[in-house]
Each structure stands twice: as structure tokens, then as C-alpha cells.
Amino acid sequence: MTMQRLPFFHLTSLLIWALLLSGCEQLGLANKQNTQLGKRPDLDCIIANDFYAVHFSTYLQPVKDEMQAESKAAFVPFCQKIPRAGKMFFTADLIDRDIRATPIAIRLVEVEKTGQKAPDDLREIRTLSEIPAKLYPRGAVEAQAEIDKNGDYALYLLIGDAEMEDDRFRISLEVGVDPNDNTPIWIIGMATTVTTLLILAGLLYWFRFRKPKVSV
């Protein structure tokens, strides 16, 4: 009997360890990003809707204190979470080559969350910057703006006539938050891990302790 249960027990143990290791990598516990001034973090920020996708970066201009603290201060890239207000430079690399032949306008607005479903989940408060439509044949859309306070913002890429909702490509920004705060992802990952472990424990109990039926 023991020899029959042993392979399943080993298989379960291997699955649990693989799950834990995979969870650590997904939650960023295995390799934490380095966002120290002057060092580029391992940033891979892809934003997409049903039709378009961009590789996005936000660069925050260092202030004097940061420049003095690091002699080789450089612009550090962020994704959609930015630690403080200030002068920012945005770059969006167009992954779809087809839209490089389409004029694109840019709008940066301050917004507030309404609690409704998209696209009505944000309400515009004020416009910070507008750039008229033009072509970006090399696929690099660039903009800059001075954001004077923490809060929620939206950077819109208005593709062509922008008549369809999907042509108003929205990049949501949070200013004044920790870029490395992955608490929601961590909670989801832990919940998934615990649920999977409970299922595996239930299967182990079933195969280990269930009594065989006696046929008459």
C-alpha cells in the first residue's frame, strides 16, 4: 500500500514547490526591481486595448536634491505608477506598424474616479497638455508636461479621427504612489496559491485515506 501512495505524494510535493516558486517570481519576490536614481529598472510596460498596444515609459525629471545625491543622476523610467509630481516625459512605442501612417493627437488630463464601469469610470477635471495630430513614422510617440500635484491622470492617444472609443487610447497614470507597491497582485497571487494548495491537499487526502468499495 505504501509503495502505491508514494509516487502520488512525491508528485504532489513537486507541484507544491513548483507553484510556490512560480508565485514568488510572479509577485516579484525573486527579483525586486531597482528603482534607485541613476539605475534603470527592469521595466516592461505594455499597455493595450482591443485594437492597439504600446510599450510605454514615463520619465520623471530629477530635482536638485536628487541631482546632488547622485553625481550621475539620470531619468528613471516608470510605468503607470509615478512616485511624485514634477516635470515628466512620456514615450509610447507603437507596436502596431499600421497606425504609424495615421495621425495621432495627444491629450493629458487630470481625472477623478467615478466608480462606474469603463469608459465612464473617469471624469475629466482639467487639461494639462494638448499636442495636435501628426504622424509618427518611426513609431515613437513623445510628449512632456508639468504635473503639479499628486492624483489620477490620463494620457490619451487620439488615433485618426478618434470617433470610436477604442481609437481614444487611454493610459491611466497614478502620481504620488509607490511604483513597487504590488499589494493587489500579491493578494490575488496568494489567494490563488492557497486555493490550489487546498485542492491538492483534498486530492491527497482522498487518495490516501479513502476506503475501497467492497463489491458483492
Secondary structure by P-SEA (a helix, b strand, c coil): ccccaaaaaaaaaaaaaaaaaaaaaaacccbbbbccccccccccccccccccccbbbbbbbbcaaaaaacccccbbbbccccccccbbbbbbbbcccccccbbbbbbbbbbbbccccccccccccccccccccccccccccccccccccbbbbbbbbcccccccccccbbbbbbcccccccaaaaaaaaaaaaaaaaaaaaaaaaaaccbbbbbcc
